[in-house]
Amino acid sequence: MLRFLLRIAVYLSVVVVLMGGVIASGYLSSQKAFWGSVRQEPVPSLQGVQKPQHDPNKPTVVVLLGNENTEGLDFMIPYQLFSMTGAYNVYAVAEDNQVRSLTGGLDVVPHYSFKEMDELLGKSADIIAIPYMTMRDPKSYEPVRKWILQHKETTLISICAGADNLAATGLLDGKSAATHWQTMPVLTKKYPEVNWINDQRFVSNGPNLISSAGISSGIDAVLYVISQQLGEPMAAKIANELKYPSYHFVQNPKVEPFYVDLRYATYVLNNAFQWSKNKAGVLLYDGVEEMALASVFDIYADTGTTRVLSVSSSEQPIVTKHGLNVIARHSMSNLPKLDKMIVPGIEARSLATEELKSWNEKGNTIELQFVHADSPDRFIFEVQLEDLAKQEDLLTAKHAVKRLEFRANDFQLVGKPFPLETYGELLLTLAVSVLVAFYLDRRFILKRKRLCCGRRSETLS
């Protein structure tokens, strides 16, 4: 009986150790590729990089960049929306002027350092937008935290899990706040002094302290601030230009909360067991819309199924539609093998003519996907989510929808019901684990049992 229990324990231990090791290794590697995607490539010369012209008669919006990684859409949403009004100076600002990385592999050149921004304005910026900035090293985040506190009297708006960064300053203590549904369980324990709200797209503590829930909720929060400062017609105009389908949440942010469900298990397993990930290039060109560019990284790269590679025809910075300087990590001449090539942006066909010509001249055979230009009457997330469902499966795409907290329902996902590759590799790993356990059982436990039985027979004879 004891030997039987020992054999069961061996099987369970081997399966748990091997399966757990594979899951941990794959998951952490995939998460690092998205959340820890720091530029390793040499930075080109930034001499002559232009800043948007400063108008002292306009209020100024600062969108922060962290010292580690900054979530892409969390950053780009406030940057683009405030820029679209034409009523603000909008700048990317960091502790210093060094290139910063957004999640998934896009690199940004800050317009100003904290010191330069303070010297330019001689006062606080009128609005400071706080995207989620990773804080693996508290010392690395400390300069950002201090700078926010130095300007705590201005209007502060956190986007998604940027509420973690804002709460770290203590400015949310005793107040209500929203955050991404995935970070809600963590932040409620980390900051018990904050009243965390899980059933609103954004939470306002008066006109100067606003926090949004997950990613696309940041659109509602920023439009709300615009409506309060510039009037509701301006906010509605921006939403209409974006073809944003959920403007009604700006007036009433109440929603049914999201919780962890089986789709999250698929997300974890995709990260752990998608060993042969798709490689998608995304073409950078002057004039590309900021949210369109970042949405490619957010929708594809954080699924655990796809690596997204930023590509341009030049090593020099690309200037986006509203004056943000971004740098690709790959040029067309040094591209690895790609499975697809995405050209983001509504005006891609007209603005990227030189890049498209260069792409064709180099003999590239991969068909270009104009995910936004081919559907100009749709909101930028919709076509990509539909494409993700076709590329991967419904469970993966549905989790991407939920991760974005995108609550529109006028798009249709069509694809395989679940990720065959993920679950196939899961079963393969399980089978290998069982075979290893079987070998150990036969090699050591049963062999020892036979030896013991043989000695006992010899003794009796």
ZIDA-V273411 format. One record per residue. RES is the residue in one small letter. OMEGA is omega in whole degrees, -180 to 180 (none if undefined). Layout:
res = {RES:RES}
omega = {OMEGA:OMEGA}
This chain:
res = {m:l:r:f:l:l:r:i:a:v:y:l:s:v:v:v:v:l:m:g:g:v:i:a:s:g:y:l:s:s:q:k:a:f:w:g:s:v:r:q:e:p:v:p:s:l:q:g:v:q:k:p:q:h:d:p:n:k:p:t:v:v:v:l:l:g:n:e:n:t:e:g:l:d:f:m:i:p:y:q:l:f:s:m:t:g:a:y:n:v:y:a:v:a:e:d:n:q:v:r:s:l:t:g:g:l:d:v:v:p:h:y:s:f:k:e:m:d:e:l:l:g:k:s:a:d:i:i:a:i:p:y:m:t:m:r:d:p:k:s:y:e:p:v:r:k:w:i:l:q:h:k:e:t:t:l:i:s:i:c:a:g:a:d:n:l:a:a:t:g:l:l:d:g:k:s:a:a:t:h:w:q:t:m:p:v:l:t:k:k:y:p:e:v:n:w:i:n:d:q:r:f:v:s:n:g:p:n:l:i:s:s:a:g:i:s:s:g:i:d:a:v:l:y:v:i:s:q:q:l:g:e:p:m:a:a:k:i:a:n:e:l:k:y:p:s:y:h:f:v:q:n:p:k:v:e:p:f:y:v:d:l:r:y:a:t:y:v:l:n:n:a:f:q:w:s:k:n:k:a:g:v:l:l:y:d:g:v:e:e:m:a:l:a:s:v:f:d:i:y:a:d:t:g:t:t:r:v:l:s:v:s:s:s:e:q:p:i:v:t:k:h:g:l:n:v:i:a:r:h:s:m:s:n:l:p:k:l:d:k:m:i:v:p:g:i:e:a:r:s:l:a:t:e:e:l:k:s:w:n:e:k:g:n:t:i:e:l:q:f:v:h:a:d:s:p:d:r:f:i:f:e:v:q:l:e:d:l:a:k:q:e:d:l:l:t:a:k:h:a:v:k:r:l:e:f:r:a:n:d:f:q:l:v:g:k:p:f:p:l:e:t:y:g:e:l:l:l:t:l:a:v:s:v:l:v:a:f:y:l:d:r:r:f:i:l:k:r:k:r:l:c:c:g:r:r:s:e:t:l:s}
omega = {180:180:177:179:178:179:177:180:179:180:-178:-178:-179:-180:-179:-178:-178:179:-180:179:179:180:-178:-179:-179:-178:-179:178:179:179:178:180:179:-173:-180:-175:-179:-177:175:-178:177:178:179:178:180:179:179:177:-174:172:173:-179:-178:176:-177:180:180:170:-175:175:173:173:-170:170:-179:179:175:177:177:-179:-169:-178:175:179:-172:-178:178:-180:-177:-174:178:178:-176:180:-174:-174:-175:158:-178:-175:168:-173:179:-180:179:-174:-179:179:178:-178:171:-177:176:174:176:-175:-173:174:178:175:-176:167:177:-178:-179:-180:180:180:-180:-174:-175:180:176:168:-177:178:172:178:-173:174:175:176:-178:-177:179:177:-178:179:179:-179:-172:179:178:179:-180:-178:176:-179:178:-176:-173:-178:180:177:180:178:178:-179:175:-180:167:173:175:180:179:180:-180:177:-176:-176:178:-179:-180:-179:178:-178:174:175:178:-177:180:-179:-178:-179:-179:-174:178:177:-177:-178:-177:180:-179:175:-175:-178:-176:-178:175:179:174:-179:179:172:-173:-173:-171:180:-175:176:180:171:-170:176:-175:174:177:176:-180:-179:-180:177:177:179:178:-180:-180:-176:-175:-180:-177:178:178:179:179:179:179:180:180:179:179:-171:-178:-171:-171:-177:-178:179:178:177:-178:-174:-177:-179:169:-175:173:175:175:177:-175:178:179:176:177:178:-180:-178:174:179:-176:-168:173:-174:179:-174:173:175:-179:173:174:-173:176:178:-179:177:-179:178:-173:-179:178:180:-178:-177:178:180:-177:-174:-177:-167:-178:176:-173:-177:-167:168:180:-177:178:-173:171:179:-178:176:-178:-180:174:-180:-178:-174:-176:167:176:179:179:-176:176:177:-180:172:-179:-177:-179:-177:167:179:-179:174:178:179:-176:175:-175:173:-179:-176:-173:-175:-179:-176:-175:-175:-179:179:179:177:179:178:-178:-179:180:175:178:-176:-180:180:179:178:178:-169:-179:-177:180:178:-173:-178:-180:176:-168:-178:-163:-178:-180:178:177:179:178:178:179:-180:-175:-175:-176:-178:179:-179:-179:175:177:177:-177:178:177:-171:-180:-169:175:-179:-179:173:-171:178:180:180:176:-177:-179:-176:-177:-178:-179:-177:174:180:173:-180:178:179:178:-180:178:179:179:178:177:178:179:179:-180:178:-178:-173:-172:-172:-179:179:178:179:180:179:179:180:179:178:-180:179:180:-180:-180:-179:none}
